[in-house]
Amino acid sequence: MFKIAIDGPGGAGKSTIAKAVAKRLGIVYVDTGALYRTVGYFVRSKNVDPKDAEAVSALLPQISIEIKYIEGAQHVFLNGEDLGDRIRTPEMSMYASAVSAIGNVRAFLLDTQRDIAKKNSVIMDGRDIGTVILPDAEVKIFLTASEECRARRRYNELLEKGEKVTYEDVLREMNERDKNDSTRDIAPTAAAEDALLLDNSDLSFEESVDAVINIVKEKGLLA
C-alpha cells in the first residue's frame, strides 16, 4: 500500500485530478475538503458563527461523519444523510475555510482521514495533507496554478452545476479563502518540504493527470 498527498490552493484542480488518478491506479480517493464542508454545513444548520471556535467545538459531539464509496465515488454522510452537492456551494467553501481553522475540528477529523489511509492505498487532497495528515506519504505534490486560471476553472465548474455566480465574485471569494487558509495559525496551506511543485496553469486536465501519475511512477510505486 502507498499514500499520495496532494495539497494546494482552491481551484487548482486537486479534487478532479485526484479522482481521475485514483480511478486509473485503482486506489481510494479521499476528498478531505468534503469533511470540512460537512462540518460547516452542520454549523450553518445550527445558525452558529463558523469562526466562533467555542460554539463550533460544542457542536462536534452531535456530528457523525461517515465516508462510503458507492460505485467508486466518495459519498459523505452527515448523521446518516448523504448531503450530495449541498456541500459544494461557494457558501460552504467559506464555512469550510472558517471551521478548518479551529483546532478541535481538525483533531475531530484527523483520525477519520488517517484510518482510511491505514487500510487502503490512497490519494488524498487538501491543504495540509503532506504536512499534517499524511506526513509519511510516499508521494507529496503541491498543485497550483495562477489566480486567474484557478478562478476561471471554479467559475466554469459552478456554472455547470447551475449556480448563478459571476467570475468577479468567484475570484474575490477564492482570494479571500486563499488568504484565510494560508495565514491561519493551525495547519496553514503550505507545501511540505519534500513536496514536488506542479503548476498546471498551462496543462489540460488529462495532461495534469498524466503528470501526477508520472511522478508516482518515478517513485517506483507502480508495478
Solvent accessible surface area in square Angstrom, and as a share of the most:
residue,aa,sasa,rsa
1,M,159,0.71
2,F,26,0.11
3,K,36,0.15
4,I,0,0.00
5,A,0,0.00
6,I,0,0.00
7,D,5,0.03
8,G,0,0.00
9,P,17,0.11
10,G,4,0.04
11,G,7,0.07
12,A,0,0.00
13,G,21,0.20
14,K,16,0.07
15,S,35,0.23
16,T,68,0.40
17,I,4,0.02
18,A,0,0.00
19,K,101,0.43
20,A,23,0.18
21,V,0,0.00
22,A,6,0.04
23,K,174,0.74
24,R,130,0.48
25,L,40,0.20
26,G,68,0.65
27,I,27,0.14
28,V,36,0.21
29,Y,17,0.06
30,V,0,0.00
31,D,4,0.02
32,T,3,0.02
33,G,21,0.20
34,A,0,0.00
35,L,0,0.00
36,Y,15,0.06
37,R,24,0.09
38,T,0,0.00
39,V,0,0.00
40,G,0,0.00
41,Y,54,0.21
42,F,17,0.07
43,V,0,0.00
44,R,109,0.40
45,S,64,0.41
46,K,93,0.39
47,N,144,0.74
48,V,30,0.17
49,D,82,0.43
50,P,22,0.14
51,K,151,0.64
52,D,60,0.31
53,A,49,0.38
54,E,148,0.66
55,A,34,0.26
56,V,0,0.00
57,S,25,0.16
58,A,69,0.53
59,L,18,0.09
60,L,15,0.07
61,P,119,0.75
62,Q,94,0.42
63,I,11,0.06
64,S,68,0.44
65,I,27,0.14
66,E,91,0.41
67,I,26,0.13
68,K,84,0.35
69,Y,85,0.32
70,I,77,0.39
71,E,177,0.79
72,G,74,0.71
73,A,50,0.38
74,Q,34,0.15
75,H,54,0.24
76,V,10,0.06
77,F,27,0.11
78,L,13,0.06
79,N,75,0.39
80,G,67,0.65
81,E,84,0.38
82,D,49,0.25
83,L,3,0.02
84,G,43,0.42
85,D,100,0.52
86,R,111,0.40
87,I,6,0.03
88,R,64,0.23
89,T,37,0.22
90,P,28,0.18
91,E,79,0.36
92,M,6,0.03
93,S,11,0.07
94,M,47,0.21
95,Y,40,0.15
96,A,0,0.00
97,S,4,0.02
98,A,14,0.11
99,V,0,0.00
100,S,5,0.03
101,A,40,0.31
102,I,13,0.06
103,G,29,0.28
104,N,85,0.44
105,V,0,0.00
106,R,20,0.07
107,A,65,0.50
108,F,69,0.29
109,L,1,0.01
110,L,38,0.19
111,D,105,0.54
112,T,43,0.25
113,Q,1,0.00
114,R,84,0.31
115,D,62,0.32
116,I,25,0.13
117,A,8,0.06
118,K,146,0.62
119,K,138,0.59
120,N,49,0.25
121,S,22,0.14
122,V,0,0.00
123,I,0,0.00
124,M,0,0.00
125,D,5,0.02
126,G,7,0.06
127,R,29,0.11
128,D,4,0.02
129,I,1,0.01
130,G,2,0.02
131,T,54,0.31
132,V,56,0.32
133,I,5,0.03
134,L,6,0.03
135,P,72,0.45
136,D,96,0.50
137,A,10,0.08
138,E,70,0.31
139,V,0,0.00
140,K,19,0.08
141,I,2,0.01
142,F,29,0.12
143,L,0,0.00
144,T,27,0.16
145,A,9,0.07
146,S,50,0.32
147,E,84,0.38
148,E,106,0.48
149,C,30,0.18
150,R,14,0.05
151,A,0,0.00
152,R,110,0.40
153,R,71,0.26
154,R,54,0.20
155,Y,40,0.15
156,N,66,0.34
157,E,68,0.31
158,L,7,0.03
159,L,78,0.39
160,E,150,0.67
161,K,90,0.38
162,G,60,0.58
163,E,54,0.24
164,K,203,0.86
165,V,32,0.19
166,T,67,0.39
167,Y,41,0.15
168,E,117,0.53
169,D,61,0.32
170,V,7,0.04
171,L,44,0.22
172,R,132,0.48
173,E,47,0.21
174,M,11,0.05
175,N,53,0.27
176,E,75,0.34
177,R,26,0.10
178,D,30,0.15
179,K,139,0.59
180,N,54,0.28
181,D,2,0.01
182,S,58,0.37
183,T,93,0.54
184,R,23,0.09
185,D,142,0.74
186,I,69,0.35
187,A,16,0.12
188,P,49,0.31
189,T,21,0.12
190,A,44,0.34
191,A,54,0.42
192,A,12,0.10
193,E,185,0.83
194,D,96,0.50
195,A,25,0.19
196,L,82,0.41
197,L,128,0.64
198,L,23,0.11
199,D,79,0.41
200,N,2,0.01
201,S,34,0.22
202,D,140,0.73
203,L,59,0.29
204,S,57,0.37
205,F,96,0.40
206,E,100,0.45
207,E,86,0.39
208,S,1,0.01
209,V,1,0.01
210,D,55,0.29
211,A,23,0.18
212,V,0,0.00
213,I,8,0.04
214,N,72,0.37
215,I,21,0.11
216,V,0,0.00
217,K,116,0.49
218,E,139,0.63
219,K,106,0.45
220,G,62,0.59
221,L,50,0.25
222,L,53,0.26
223,A,157,1.22
